[in-house]
Amino acid sequence: MNRTFLIARREYAAYAKTVGFWLSLLAFPLFAVLGGAVPILIRSSEPVRAVAVIEEGPQAAGLAASIQEALRRDSDRRQDRERQVAEAAEKTTGMPAAAGGGAARGALASLAGPRLRIVDTPADIANAAPGDEQSAAVRRWLGDETPKDQRLDAVVFLTRGSDGPAARVWTARATDDTVEEFVRDALRAANRKTVFEGAGINPSVVERTEQFRPAISVFSPRSQGGGEVSFRDKLPTLMGMIGGFLLWSLIITGASILLNSVMEEKSNKILEVLLSSASPMEILTGKVLGVAMLTLTVLLGWGSIGAAGLIAAAPEQAGMVGDVLLGGGMLGWFAAFMVGGYMMYAVLFAAIGAFCETPRDAQTLMGPIMMILVIPMMTMTMAMSTPDAPLIRGLSLVPFFTPFIMMARLPSDPPMIELIGAMAGMFAFALFMMWLSGRAFRAGALSDVKLSWKSFAGAIRGGGR
């Protein structure tokens, strides 16, 4: 046992003493925050496009006004969305909408602004004859020949044919379809208005109908107060989903570290030195334990950073998260799924590594395994809305998928018999995997046989004898 702990300590120190490990530990929360903030920052810093709108011929009269009206409705809709978000936050936290969260509301305010602004049409475009002369004038105003502060982002020519309104859109960037999509929607609304007028329906009635936004309150007997559903009621589902993805990331990361460690030590003949002073099972157990402590360090690091950030930014929500994790027992289930899942995958990856000397050698078995591991990633999102669907329930009872999918199902209060049965099956299968992978590790560590399905299966049958 002493040799096992020495190997575990050595395995832990080999990674924990490196600068790269701690940089990686800090980088994940940073990029997780950036992943959520960057889209908002990009959208809020997106420039407002200057667009000139030209009606071609008397038949197009009124279409430019339709574009302006669509722009006004778009701005009003975005402002309504911002107000609803602020009211929901105030209802959830009990804090006035004007207090705290200024940066977030500032981002929402920028999102509420119009993405386009209609500008006066330059005289040389308006007076140019249709055809090459007009196209040349448009190119000048969209290209580098015009100073940047005067340059247009798009020029829209509106017309109306027998099939309804149509447009030609010139844009400064060929890949920017923002103006195109906006004009298409605006002309669709203008055509709908014309059709209704032709049918004798007052367009203002239709417009009021389209602008109506019903106020909807959701109630459930399973809510905290047995009545209206709040953010607190939805939080466990969100935490279960995050827990499932976090388990997947931690378990696969730890198992991959173990695979690379064993593979590197075999190629460098270090594994042979270790075998001269410890048994294969002691080496395997020590390595699994050492990387487990490393994974635990990563988990504690991420948890501490996340908790500190949440307490500082949103103390009210932090209290809710703590209540879900501790009061609801989710933290205990997370720990159990973490142990069982890690045991299954760590010993399997270590056994594969014992047969490999290069990453190319490992691809024979790693490819199919990673394809299988995509299944829980695809189904965990389904577990949020349909946790009791037969497919989700069935997959959650498969030991290889249990830690991830059952964690996502946990907030829906699955039957206790399913939880206990899935947990028992997972640990029973983990013990079987330890026995199976132990035989394969012993055979791989003691031989120079290259990894293949045949050699791997033979090692399991013979156990290295």
N, C-alpha and C positions, 0 to 999 in steps of 0.2 A: 504493500500500500504506500510505503514511503517513496518508492521509485515512481509510482503513479503520480503522486503529488509533485515530485521534482520535475517530471516531464510536463505536467500541467503548468507549473510555475514558469518553466522555460518557454513553453509555447505562448503563454500570456505576455511575458516580458519581451519576446521577440517582436511583437507588434506594438505593445503599449509604450515601449521606450522610443518609438520612432516619431519624428515630427509629422510625417505624412498621416499617421493614424489620427492624431488629434486635429489636424487640419481637415481631414475628411469628416470627423465627428462634428466639427463646427460648421462645415460647409453645407451639410444636408439641411439643417433648420434654416440656414440663410437662403438657400436656393428654394426651399419650400415657401418661405415668405415672399421671395421675389416672384416665384411662379404665380402667386395670387395677385401680387401688386402690379407686376409689369403690364398685364393687359389693361388695367385701369389707368396706369400712368401713360401708356401708349395712346389710349383712347382720349384721355384728358388733354394730352399735348398735341393731338392731331390738329393740323391747321384747318381753319375754316376756308373752304374752297370758294374762290371768286368765280362766279358763273354769269355769263352774258346769255340772255334769252331773246331770240328773235322770232317773230311770227312771219311766216312766209305766205303772203297773199291774204286777201280778205276772209277766205274760208277758215283761216287759222285764228281769227279774232277770238279773244277770250281765253286762249290756251295759256298765255303767259300769266294771266291772273290766276289760273288754276294751279300753276306751279307755285306762285306766291302763297296761295291759300294752303296748299299741301305743306309748304315749309312752315307756315304758322301752326298748323295742326300737329306737325311733328315736334315742334318746340314745346307746345302745350302738353303733349303726351309725355314727353321726357320729364317735364317739370312735375307733372302729376305723379310719375313713378318715384321721383326723388322725395316728394312729400309723403307718399305712402311708406317708403322705406324709413323715413325719419319718424313717422307716427308709430310704425311697428317697433322700432328700437325703443321709443319712449314707453310704449306699452309693456315691453318685455323687461326693461331695466328699471322702470320707475323714474328715470332721469328725464328732465326736460330736454326736448329736442335741441335746444340751443346750448346745452351744457355738454362738454366733452365731445370727443370724436370729430373735432373740427376738420382734421385732415381728410377723414373719410367723406364728410359732407361736402368739403371743397371739391373732392374728386367727382362726387355725384353732381354737384352744381355744374361743373365743366361738361359732364356727360349730358346734362339737360340742355345745353346750348345747341343752336343749329349747327349742322355740319356744313351747310352751304349758305352763301349770301348772294343775292341777285344784285348785279352791278349794272351800271349804264353801258349800253353797247357802244364800243368805239365807233366813231364816225366813219372811218375808212372801211369797216366791216359792214356797217349798215348801208352805206352808199355804193358798195362794190356790186358789180354785175354778177349774177349767179354764174357759177362755173369756175374757171381757173383763177380769175381775178379775186373772187370771194375767197377761194381756198388759200390763195397766197396771203391775203390779209389776215385770215385766221391763223395761219402758221406763224406769222410775225408776232402776233399777240400771245401765242402759246409757247414760242421758242425763246432762245437766248438772245434774239435781236432786241427784245424789249427788256428794260430794266426790271429786276426781280420784284421791286415793290409795286410795279405797275402791271406786271404780267398777269394774264388770266389763267385759271386752272381748267376751264372748260367753256365751250361755246355751244349752245343748243339752238338748233333750227327746228321750229315747230310748223307743222302743216296738218291739214285735215283732208283725208280722201274719202272714197266711198265706203271703206272699211272702218273709218273712225280716225281718231287722232294718231299722228305718227311723229317721229323726231329723228334728226341726225345729230349725233353728239360727237363733237370734237373734244378730245381731252389731252392735257399736256403729257400725261403718262399713260402708255398703252395698257398697263396692268391695273390701272385704277378704274374700277367699275362703280364707284360710289354714286357719281352723277347719273350714270346710265340707269342704275336700279331705282334711284329716286324719281327720275323723270318717268320711267315706265310705270311706277305706282301712281304718280300724279296723273298721268294721262289715262290710266285705267279708271281712276276716280272721276275724271272729267267725262269720260265716255259713259260711265254709269249714270252720271247726272243728266246727260243729254238723253239717254234712253228713257229715264224716268219721266223727264219732261215730255218726251214724245208720247208716253203712255198716259199722260194726264195726271201724274203723281207730282205733288209739290216737292221739289228737291230739298227744301229746308226740313221737311219731315224726315226724309231719308238721312240727312246730315245729322239731325238730332238723335236719330236712332243709332247711327254708327258711333257717335260720341258718347253714348251712354256707357257708364262703367258701374256695374252693380257692386254694392258693398256686400261681401260674403263673409260670414263668420262660421267657423268650423267647430262642431261639438262632438264629443266622444265620451262614452261612459268610462273609458280607460284613461281619460285625462287626469291630471293631478287633483283637480277639484271636482271631477265627475261631470264637468260641463265643457266650457269653451277650451279649445286646444290652443296652447301657447307654445312659445319657443322651447320652454322647459320640457314639454311633452315630446317634441321632435328631437331633442338633444340626444337621448339614448341611442336612437337609430343612427344618428350621425357619428356618435362615439363608437358604435359597433362597427360601422364601415371603416372608420379610421383605424380601429384596432385590428381589423382583418388585414388591411393593407400593410400596417406596421408589422404585424406578425410575419407576413409573407416576405417583406423586405429584410427583416432581422434574421429570420431562419435561413433564407436562401443566401444572404450575405455571409453568415457564420459558416454555413456548410461549404460555400465556395472558398472561403479562407482556408478551411481545413483541407479541402481537395488540393489547393495550390501548395499548401505547406507540405503535405505528404508527398506530392509529386516532386517538389523541389528537393526535398531531403533524399528521396530515392535516387534522383538523377545525380546528386552530389555525393552519393555513398554515405551520407550521414545516417540514414536509416540502418545501414549495416552496423555502424558503430553502436547505435542505440540497442540493436538486437543482441549485441555481445554482453550487455549488462542488464537487460530487461526483456521480459517475454512480450510477444506480439500483442497479447491482450492488455498488458500493462501500458504499452506504448499507445495503443488505440484509445484506451480509457483516459489516459493522461492528456492526450491531444484533444479529445472531445471535451474534457473538463476545462482545459486551458482556453479553448476557443469559446466555450460557454461563458467563462468569466469575462472574456473580451466582449462578447455580445451583450452581457449584462452591463458592462461599463458603457457601451454605446447607448443602451436603453436608458440607463440612469442619466447620462449626459443629455440626450435628447429630451427626456422628461423634465429635467431641471431647467433647461433653456426654455422649453415650451411653457412650463408652469410659471417661471419668472416673467416671461413676456406677457402671458395672459393675465396674470395678477396686476401687472403694471398698466396694461392697456385697457382691460375690461374686468375689474374685480368682481362685478356682479355675476358675469358669465363664468368666471373662474370658480366661484362658489357653487354654481350649478354643476359644473364639470366635476368638481370634487364630490358633490353629493351623489352623482351618477356612478362614479368610479368606486367610491367607498360604501355609500349607503345601499346601492343596488347590487353590490357584490361583483360588479363587472371586473374589477381589478383582480380578484381571486381567480375567476375563470380565465382571464387573460394569461395569468401566470401558469395555470395548468396547461392551457393550450400551447403556451410557449415551450414548456418543458417537453411535452409529448411530441410536438412537431419538430423541435430541434433534435431530439433523440433519433427520430426516424430518418431525417435527412442527413444529419451529421455523419452517422456511421456509414450510411450508403455512399456518400461522397468520399469519405476517407477510404473505403474499400476500393472505390474506383481509382483514387489517386495512387494506391499501392501498386497498381498495375501499369502506371503511366510514368514516363520520363519527360514528355513534352506535352503542351496543350493539345497538339494535334492527336496524340494518342487517346486523350479523354473524349474527343468529339464522338467517337463511336457510340458511347452510351449516354453522354450528356445531352446530345441533341434530342432523342426521344423523351428523356426525363423533363427537359425544359418545355417541350411541347405539351406534356401532360400538365405541367405547372401553370400553363396559361389558362387552363379551365377555371380554376377558382378566381382568377383575376377577371374573367369575363362574367362569371355568375354572381360575384359578390354584389354588384350593383343591382342585379335583379332581386337579391335578398332584401333590399331596402323596401321595395314596393310590394313584393309577393313572397314573403319569407316562408309561407306555408305551401307554396306550389309543390306538387309532387316531385318535380325535377330537382328543386332546391333541397327539399327534405332528403331525397335519396342521395344526392351528392354530399350532403353534410354528414352522412353516415359512412362514407368511404374514408378509411383512415388517412389516406394521403391528402384528402381535402378537408377533413374535419376541422383542423385548427383555424382555417381561414373562413370557411363558409359558416360554420357553427358560431364563430365569433360575430359575424355579420347578422346571423339570425337571433342572437341572444336577446336584443332589446324587444323582440316580439313575444317574449315569454313562451318559448317552445315547451312542449310537455317534458316534465322532469325525467320521465322514462327515456325519452330521446336523448336528453343531455347526458344522463348517466350511461346509457348504452353507447353513445358516441364516444364518450370519454373512456369507457372500459375498452371498447374496440381499438381506440387509438393507442392506448398504453400497451394493450396486448400485442398489437401489431408492431409497436416500437420495440418491445422486448424480442419479438421474433426477428425483426430487422437487425437488432444488435447481435443476436446469435448467428444469423446468416452472414452479415457483413463481417463479423469477427472471423469466420472461417475464410472468407474471401480475402480479408486483409492479411491474415496469417500466410496464405498461399502466395499472395502478390508480393509481400515484403520479403519472403524467403526465396523468391525465384526471379529470373530475368525474362519471364514470359511476357510478350507484348499483349496489350489489352485487346480482347475480341470477345464477342458473345460466347464463343466456344470455350475460351480459356476461363472467362468469368464463371460460366456455369459449371465447368469442371472443378474449379477451385471451391465452389460452394458445396458440390457433392463430396469432394475428397477432403476438404478442410486443410489442404496443404500437405497431406500425408502422401 
